[in-house]
């Protein structure tokens, strides 16, 4: 039982110490942060465009 435990320990330790997957995780976090910022920015931009068109519609409606 001790040999199996040591093999499992060394296998898990080798898996934890691998650094190849860290770059992928960092890039995924950056992409998620950019997507979150873009989503928040689009909400503000959509409200501004909506109010601009509403204002333009009310101006054009007053000329009829």
PyMOL CGO cylinders between C-alpha atoms (Angstrom):
from pymol import cmd
from pymol.cgo import CYLINDER

trace = [
    CYLINDER, 0.00, 0.00, 0.00, 2.87, 2.37, 0.69, 0.3, 1, 1, 1, 1, 1, 1,
    CYLINDER, 2.87, 2.37, 0.69, 4.30, 2.07, -2.83, 0.3, 1, 1, 1, 1, 1, 1,
    CYLINDER, 4.30, 2.07, -2.83, 0.97, 2.92, -4.45, 0.3, 1, 1, 1, 1, 1, 1,
    CYLINDER, 0.97, 2.92, -4.45, 0.59, 5.92, -2.17, 0.3, 1, 1, 1, 1, 1, 1,
    CYLINDER, 0.59, 5.92, -2.17, 4.06, 7.20, -3.07, 0.3, 1, 1, 1, 1, 1, 1,
    CYLINDER, 4.06, 7.20, -3.07, 3.38, 6.73, -6.79, 0.3, 1, 1, 1, 1, 1, 1,
    CYLINDER, 3.38, 6.73, -6.79, 0.13, 8.64, -6.45, 0.3, 1, 1, 1, 1, 1, 1,
    CYLINDER, 0.13, 8.64, -6.45, 1.88, 11.36, -4.45, 0.3, 1, 1, 1, 1, 1, 1,
    CYLINDER, 1.88, 11.36, -4.45, 4.62, 11.81, -7.06, 0.3, 1, 1, 1, 1, 1, 1,
    CYLINDER, 4.62, 11.81, -7.06, 2.11, 11.74, -9.92, 0.3, 1, 1, 1, 1, 1, 1,
    CYLINDER, 2.11, 11.74, -9.92, 0.00, 14.45, -8.30, 0.3, 1, 1, 1, 1, 1, 1,
    CYLINDER, 0.00, 14.45, -8.30, 3.07, 16.49, -7.44, 0.3, 1, 1, 1, 1, 1, 1,
    CYLINDER, 3.07, 16.49, -7.44, 4.31, 16.32, -11.04, 0.3, 1, 1, 1, 1, 1, 1,
    CYLINDER, 4.31, 16.32, -11.04, 0.86, 17.36, -12.24, 0.3, 1, 1, 1, 1, 1, 1,
    CYLINDER, 0.86, 17.36, -12.24, 0.74, 20.33, -9.88, 0.3, 1, 1, 1, 1, 1, 1,
    CYLINDER, 0.74, 20.33, -9.88, 4.26, 21.51, -10.75, 0.3, 1, 1, 1, 1, 1, 1,
    CYLINDER, 4.26, 21.51, -10.75, 3.60, 21.60, -14.48, 0.3, 1, 1, 1, 1, 1, 1,
    CYLINDER, 3.60, 21.60, -14.48, 3.53, 25.19, -15.71, 0.3, 1, 1, 1, 1, 1, 1,
    CYLINDER, 3.53, 25.19, -15.71, 2.32, 24.63, -19.25, 0.3, 1, 1, 1, 1, 1, 1,
    CYLINDER, 2.32, 24.63, -19.25, -1.34, 25.20, -18.42, 0.3, 1, 1, 1, 1, 1, 1,
    CYLINDER, -1.34, 25.20, -18.42, -0.75, 28.45, -16.54, 0.3, 1, 1, 1, 1, 1, 1,
    CYLINDER, -0.75, 28.45, -16.54, -0.46, 30.51, -19.72, 0.3, 1, 1, 1, 1, 1, 1,
    CYLINDER, -0.46, 30.51, -19.72, -3.78, 29.20, -20.97, 0.3, 1, 1, 1, 1, 1, 1,
    CYLINDER, -3.78, 29.20, -20.97, -5.48, 30.07, -17.69, 0.3, 1, 1, 1, 1, 1, 1,
    CYLINDER, -5.48, 30.07, -17.69, -3.98, 33.57, -17.71, 0.3, 1, 1, 1, 1, 1, 1,
    CYLINDER, -3.98, 33.57, -17.71, -5.15, 34.19, -21.27, 0.3, 1, 1, 1, 1, 1, 1,
    CYLINDER, -5.15, 34.19, -21.27, -8.61, 32.90, -20.42, 0.3, 1, 1, 1, 1, 1, 1,
    CYLINDER, -8.61, 32.90, -20.42, -8.82, 35.28, -17.45, 0.3, 1, 1, 1, 1, 1, 1,
    CYLINDER, -8.82, 35.28, -17.45, -7.75, 38.21, -19.62, 0.3, 1, 1, 1, 1, 1, 1,
    CYLINDER, -7.75, 38.21, -19.62, -10.33, 37.34, -22.27, 0.3, 1, 1, 1, 1, 1, 1,
    CYLINDER, -10.33, 37.34, -22.27, -13.03, 37.03, -19.61, 0.3, 1, 1, 1, 1, 1, 1,
    CYLINDER, -13.03, 37.03, -19.61, -12.11, 40.42, -18.16, 0.3, 1, 1, 1, 1, 1, 1,
    CYLINDER, -12.11, 40.42, -18.16, -12.20, 42.06, -21.60, 0.3, 1, 1, 1, 1, 1, 1,
    CYLINDER, -12.20, 42.06, -21.60, -15.56, 40.43, -22.34, 0.3, 1, 1, 1, 1, 1, 1,
    CYLINDER, -15.56, 40.43, -22.34, -16.96, 41.67, -19.03, 0.3, 1, 1, 1, 1, 1, 1,
    CYLINDER, -16.96, 41.67, -19.03, -15.73, 45.22, -19.67, 0.3, 1, 1, 1, 1, 1, 1,
    CYLINDER, -15.73, 45.22, -19.67, -17.11, 45.18, -23.23, 0.3, 1, 1, 1, 1, 1, 1,
    CYLINDER, -17.11, 45.18, -23.23, -20.48, 43.94, -22.00, 0.3, 1, 1, 1, 1, 1, 1,
    CYLINDER, -20.48, 43.94, -22.00, -20.68, 46.67, -19.38, 0.3, 1, 1, 1, 1, 1, 1,
    CYLINDER, -20.68, 46.67, -19.38, -19.57, 49.28, -21.90, 0.3, 1, 1, 1, 1, 1, 1,
    CYLINDER, -19.57, 49.28, -21.90, -22.12, 48.16, -24.47, 0.3, 1, 1, 1, 1, 1, 1,
    CYLINDER, -22.12, 48.16, -24.47, -24.93, 48.66, -21.96, 0.3, 1, 1, 1, 1, 1, 1,
    CYLINDER, -24.93, 48.66, -21.96, -23.91, 52.26, -21.35, 0.3, 1, 1, 1, 1, 1, 1,
    CYLINDER, -23.91, 52.26, -21.35, -23.41, 52.88, -25.07, 0.3, 1, 1, 1, 1, 1, 1,
    CYLINDER, -23.41, 52.88, -25.07, -26.80, 51.37, -25.91, 0.3, 1, 1, 1, 1, 1, 1,
    CYLINDER, -26.80, 51.37, -25.91, -28.53, 53.67, -23.43, 0.3, 1, 1, 1, 1, 1, 1,
    CYLINDER, -28.53, 53.67, -23.43, -26.74, 56.72, -24.86, 0.3, 1, 1, 1, 1, 1, 1,
    CYLINDER, -26.74, 56.72, -24.86, -27.68, 55.80, -28.43, 0.3, 1, 1, 1, 1, 1, 1,
    CYLINDER, -27.68, 55.80, -28.43, -31.27, 55.13, -27.40, 0.3, 1, 1, 1, 1, 1, 1,
    CYLINDER, -31.27, 55.13, -27.40, -31.61, 58.51, -25.72, 0.3, 1, 1, 1, 1, 1, 1,
    CYLINDER, -31.61, 58.51, -25.72, -29.99, 60.27, -28.70, 0.3, 1, 1, 1, 1, 1, 1,
    CYLINDER, -29.99, 60.27, -28.70, -32.49, 58.68, -31.11, 0.3, 1, 1, 1, 1, 1, 1,
    CYLINDER, -32.49, 58.68, -31.11, -35.38, 59.50, -28.78, 0.3, 1, 1, 1, 1, 1, 1,
    CYLINDER, -35.38, 59.50, -28.78, -34.26, 63.12, -28.66, 0.3, 1, 1, 1, 1, 1, 1,
    CYLINDER, -34.26, 63.12, -28.66, -33.85, 63.21, -32.44, 0.3, 1, 1, 1, 1, 1, 1,
    CYLINDER, -33.85, 63.21, -32.44, -37.30, 61.64, -32.86, 0.3, 1, 1, 1, 1, 1, 1,
    CYLINDER, -37.30, 61.64, -32.86, -38.90, 64.24, -30.62, 0.3, 1, 1, 1, 1, 1, 1,
    CYLINDER, -38.90, 64.24, -30.62, -37.18, 67.05, -32.56, 0.3, 1, 1, 1, 1, 1, 1,
    CYLINDER, -37.18, 67.05, -32.56, -38.33, 65.69, -35.90, 0.3, 1, 1, 1, 1, 1, 1,
    CYLINDER, -38.33, 65.69, -35.90, -41.83, 65.07, -34.55, 0.3, 1, 1, 1, 1, 1, 1,
    CYLINDER, -41.83, 65.07, -34.55, -42.16, 68.69, -33.55, 0.3, 1, 1, 1, 1, 1, 1,
    CYLINDER, -42.16, 68.69, -33.55, -41.75, 69.83, -37.19, 0.3, 1, 1, 1, 1, 1, 1,
    CYLINDER, -41.75, 69.83, -37.19, -44.85, 68.02, -38.44, 0.3, 1, 1, 1, 1, 1, 1,
]
cmd.load_cgo(trace, "trace")
